[in-house]
Amino acid sequence: MAARPTLPAAAVGIVVLYGYGVATYGPFHMLDYPIFLGLALYFALSVVRNPKLRAFRVSCLRWSVALSLLWPAMEKFLYPGWITPIALAHPAVTLGFDVATVTTAAGVVEFGLAFALFWTPLVRRLGALALALLLFAATFEFGKIDAIGHLLIIAVLLAVVAEPGMEAARCRPAVAPVVSGTALLASIFLYAGIHTLYYGPSHAALVPVMSGLALLAVIALYLSGAAHALWRLLQRPPRGDGLEHGALRVPMQAESFVASRRELRVS
């Protein structure tokens, strides 16, 4: 990675290591680490000559770190028992609240800040800064191993804060709560469905997976403007009615014109 020509080799190496992790620990457990795939794609796109593709690498890296933080947040909603031993071993992080409340609040904060990385430039900068500060503060409680594990994520978050982000905002800030709430439900459904698909019967995973995908489709249609266009199309009157009314209106106007000419001649 010291030279530009070695970046593709670094990308291949990261993908190979990620594949080894999938083969060793299973694909479900590796869903917590899409940041490595985003980093590999960043390296691969760094050597392309197309400026649009090269600019796309930063967005890929940002999306990957957002997914790396968003996906584990679902554990705090679906399997809070996994977090309880950590909270009991480090009671200072609870700030005197009960473990159940702290676990749910941590899930909401983690998901909300991770979702902010998908939003407008200002919102994602503020979200990245808040996440970086939280991860940095956690190192004082959990030690150097936690610091080493989160170092890559903190570095990417700081890069997001420093990113110029000059593109125009495509989404209105007012719709952020609606979209984030729908995305939260979709993530919970998908996490539960994939977990059931990996550890339980496959037929039981069909409903949550399809529900999560349907909610994501609704978000995509809404943000793309397709839903608004479809609603305006449904509200528009049929063209046939307009043509019929227009066809009737012309003869009536002609008849009234002829009648007025006759009255003038008589007078």
N, C-alpha and C positions, 0 to 999 in steps of 0.2 A: 504493500500500500504506500510505500515511500515514493513511488513513481507512478505517473499516469498509466503507462502500459500494463502495470501489474494489477490494476483495479478489477478487470474482468476475472483474473485468476482468484482474487480475494472474494469476489462475488460467488464464484463456483465453489470455493472452499466453504463459505458460510452455508450455502445450500446443501452441500454434502453433509456437513455437521448437523444441520437441521434434520435432514433425512435420517441420519443415524439416530438422532433423538426420537424421531417418530417410530423407527423400527425397534428401538430399545424400550421406550416408555409408553408407546401408543400415541395415535394421533390426537386423542382427546386431551391428553396432558400437554401436548405441544401447542394447543390452541392458545395457551397463555403467552406465547412468545412470538407473535407475528412480527415483532420489531426486528428480528434477525432477517426475516425475508425482506422487509422494507429496507434494511441496511444493504442487503445484497443487491436489491434493485437499484438503490442509490448509486452503488459503485458501478453497476453495469451501465447505467444511463449517463454516468459521468464522462464516458469516452465517446459517446455518439456525437455526430456533427450537427444533427438537427437541433436548433435552439429550442423549439417547443418541447421536444422529448427531454432535452437536458433540463429544462425548467420544471418539467413534471416530476423530477426525482425528489424535489423537496416536499411536494405534496404527498407522494407515496410514503416517504419517511414519516411525515406527520400523521398520516392515517394509520400507519402500522403501530406507532407508539400509542395512539388513541385506542386502538383495538386491544393492545397489550394491557392497558389499564381498565378498559371498559369490561372486557370479558371476565376477569377475576372478580370484579365487583358483584357479579351475579351470585357468587358463592355466599355472600353475606346475606342475601335474601332467601336463597333456596336451602343452603346448608350452613346456618349460623353456628352449628355445633363445631364446625371446623375452626372457627375463630375463637371459640371460648377458651381453649387451653392457652392461646397466646395472650388473651386479655387477663387471664388469671396469673400467668407468669410475669406479666408487666402491668400491674394494677395502676401505674401512673398514667397510662394512656386513657383510662376510663374517666379521669377527672371527677371521680366520686359517683358517677352514674352507674346504673346497673348494666350488666354486660349486654343484655338484649337490646337496650336502647342505643348503646354505643355501636353495636354491630350494625343495626339498621341505619343509623345516622352515617356511619362510615361508608356504607354502601351507597347511600344517596349522594354524599359528597364526592366519592370517587367516580361514580357514574356521571354526575353532573359536570364535573371538571373535565373528564375524558370526552364527553359529548361536546363540550365547548371547543375542542380542537377541530371539530368538523364545521364550525360555524364561521362567522364573518371574521375578517382579519383582526379587528380590535378584540373581539370576544375570545378568539383563540389565543391571542397573546396574553391576555389576563389569565385565562385558564391555565396556560402553560407555566406562567410565572407562579401561580398559586400551587400547582402540582410540584414544581421544582422545589419550592420552599418547604412543602410538606414532606417530600421525600428526603430533603436535606436535614430537616429537623428530626426525622425518624432515626437517623444514624446515631444520634446522641443516646437514644434509648436502646436500640437493637445492636449497636456495635459495628465493627469494621466489616464483618461479613455482609451485613445488610447494605453498607455503603458501597462495597464492591459490586454487589448484585444490581444496585440501582444506579450505578455510575453512568452506564450507557443511556439509560432513560433520562437522567438529569441532563446529560450533554445534549440529547436531541431536543428536550424541552427548552433549553436555553437557546438552541438554534432557532426554534419556532418563535421565541420572544424576539430574537434579533432579525427575523425574516422581514423584509420590507413590506410584503403583502399589499401591493399597490392596486390589485384588481378591485373592481367595484363590488360592493356587497350584493349578492344575488338573492338573499333571503331577508325578509323584514324581521327586525328584532321581536315584534309582537307575537310572531308565530313560534318562537323558540320554545316556550313552555309546552305548547300543544305537541310539537314535533318531538321534543325530548321525552315527554310522557309516553307518547306512542312508541318511541324507540326503546324506552325502558321495558314496556310490556313485551315488545318483540324480542328483546334480548333475553328476558326471563323465559319466554316460551322456547326460544331456540336452545338456550343452555339446558333447560330441563329435557327437551326432546333429544338433543345430541347425547346427553348423559345417559338417558334411558336407552337410546339406540346402541350405545357402547357397552353398557353393563346389563341391560335388561332385554325383554322381548321387543323385537323391532316393531310389531304392530302397535304397541303402546306408545311409541314415539311419533307415530304418524300425525296425530292431532296437534300436539304442541309444535312440531316442526312446521306443519302447514299453517298453523295460526301465526307463528312468528314471521314466516315468509309473506303471508297475506298482509300483515301490518307493515312490513318493510315496503311492499308494493304500494300500499296506500300512501306512505310517506313520499316515495319516489314520484308518484303521480301528482301529489299535491305540490311538491317543491318544483317540479318541472313545468307546472302550469297547465298540464293536460286536464286535470280535474276542473279547473276554472273554465277552460275552453269548452269542455263537454257540457258544463252547466249552462253556459251562454248559448250553446247550440240547442240544448233542449228548450230553453226559454224563447228562442226565435220562432215566430209563426211559420207554418209550412208555406212553401213557395206556391203551392197549388192554389191555396186560398187567395193569395195576393193576386195571382194571375186572373182568377175568376172574377174577383172584385174589379180589377182593372178592365177586364173585357166587358163587364156590364156597365161600367161607368162611362166608357166612351160612347156607346149608342145613346145612353140617356142624355149626355151632354149635346150630342148631335140633334136629338129630337127637340130639346129645349131651344136650341139655336134656330131651328126651322120654324118652330111655333112663334118665336119672337119676331122673325122676319115677316111672317104672315100678318101678325098684328100691326106691324108698321105699314104694310101695304094697304090694309083695310082702312086704317086711319088716314 
